[in-house]
């Protein structure tokens, strides 16, 4: 089955490119803007409407909580509505990001997340907050335990699997191009365990990119990913072909983190010298670029994305 056709011509407005973590969720971006001005009632409505769509709830909490002003407004919301679990969840996530930046005690963030977890035992989101914290500051044992807590509540949790892939990729950088590295085993296992329409089918590509990030940072791979054999080996091509075939069949435009997967897949296809397939993916990405993996290992993501997109669209 051939890939969808690329767009006709090039984007007329190159400045429309955005690294907004809200991705294509325009409502989320609007609510975040309102929250930055202290209007938390829109966040209340948005989170209430999200319900138990756990991937979307986690995504929206992360995006709303990341700005530095959110903690204060979420606290105001809590004061006004002390029984609101959504207010407590947003404040917990905001405290997690403050702790990651060194502006709040880690214990405070942990306590806030665990308090929410007791209030909503079926919600994986407070455990995602703890996992975000442990991804940067926690031990291997803590990361594993928290990931298990997320999976008990939502076995296919997209963000949690990405966090684990990134953390596992950082093990044993001196092992180099070990095809048996644990990050590859983990990603293959997760993709096999997931239902046929699950975006976790793309996780082996994410694992491949995360391992490249680690190897390039260690000086074991070229800083320019397009010059690295990491993307052109037999295993890499198999992984990318399976993920691309999955996308052609399922696409899953409805998933809130869909553009993250597409950026990783477009990056991989471009680095593997598959410009026509990369062009189809750039068409779907539109203006919703993501910093990772275009910044890997230490590159300007805007320049890297634009260069790859221009080369891919110019090749078809």
Secondary structure as UniProt FT lines:
FT   HELIX           14..16
FT   TURN            21..24
FT   HELIX           26..36
FT   TURN            37..38
FT   HELIX           41..50
FT   TURN            51..52
FT   HELIX           54..66
FT   TURN            68..69
FT   HELIX           70..80
FT   TURN            82..83
FT   HELIX           85..100
FT   TURN            101..102
FT   HELIX           106..119
FT   TURN            121..122
FT   HELIX           125..137
FT   HELIX           140..153
FT   TURN            155..156
FT   HELIX           158..169
FT   TURN            170..172
FT   HELIX           173..175
FT   TURN            179..180
FT   HELIX           182..193
FT   TURN            196..197
FT   HELIX           199..202
FT   HELIX           203..217
FT   TURN            218..219
FT   HELIX           225..227
FT   HELIX           229..231
FT   HELIX           234..250
FT   TURN            253..254
FT   TURN            256..257
FT   HELIX           258..271
FT   TURN            272..273
FT   HELIX           275..285
FT   TURN            286..287
FT   HELIX           291..294
FT   TURN            295..298
FT   HELIX           301..314
//
